[in-house]
């Protein structure tokens, strides 16, 4: 079986993440290519990441959020009552894994919607 057939099969099975990683691995010089077990593990990891990214993208689109905010854009200072450390802890998302809620409160115009 040649590589083109394998790529077609991966795409036919809708394993887009695996197909992309397979193409990347094939482009490496022969002496830098991994063994079969490692290649399979890398391809499975790539597929998981691809599906997680697609799900996140789909959920964000369905959420119809008013703002497109990045963590780097959030201003952390004492007046706003948020520190960089607290923001980094929230970004990890451990409260989601534990099933905990998050309450954001503050005065009008302080950036609650942007933060959310």
C-alpha positions, -999 to 999 in steps of 0.1 A, spaced: 0 0 0 14 34 -9 12 66 10 -13 83 -13 -38 54 -7 -33 56 30 -40 94 30 -71 88 9 -83 61 34 -77 84 64 -96 112 47 -124 88 37 -127 77 73 -129 114 83 -97 111 103 -84 146 92 -61 151 122 -44 118 115 -41 125 78 -24 159 84 0 144 110 7 115 86 16 140 58 39 158 82 56 126 93 62 116 57 79 149 50 106 141 76 139 126 64 141 89 68 167 90 96 144 113 116 112 91 113 100 73 144 91 37 148 55 24 140 43 25 176 54 61 180 39 72 147 6 56 156 6 73 190 14 107 174 -14 102 148 -40 93 175 -29 123 195 -32 146 165 -67 133 158 -78 139 194 -64 175 193 -81 181 159 -115 169 172 -112 189 204 -103 220 184 -132 215 160 -156 210 189 -144 242 206 -147 261 173 -182 248 168 -193 256 204 -179 291 202 -197 297 169 -230 283 184 -225 305 215 -227 337 195 -205 356 219 -205 393 215 -168 397 221 -138 378 207 -114 381 236 -79 367 242 -64 361 276 -35 384 267 -60 413 262 -74 412 297 -60 440 319 -50 428 354 -47 455 380 -58 462 416 -86 486 406 -103 457 386 -97 433 415 -81 406 394 -45 394 394 -25 377 367 -22 346 389 -60 344 394 -66 348 357 -41 320 349 -59 297 373 -92 304 357 -77 298 323 -67 263 333 -104 254 337 -101 232 367 -134 245 380 -151 230 349 -136 196 356 -148 197 392 -183 208 381 -180 241 399 -197 274 389 -180 307 383 -196 340 392 -184 373 377 -196 405 393 -187 441 393 -198 476 384 -212 486 350 -185 489 324 -157 470 342 -155 443 315 -175 414 329 -189 404 295 -154 407 280 -140 385 307 -167 359 304 
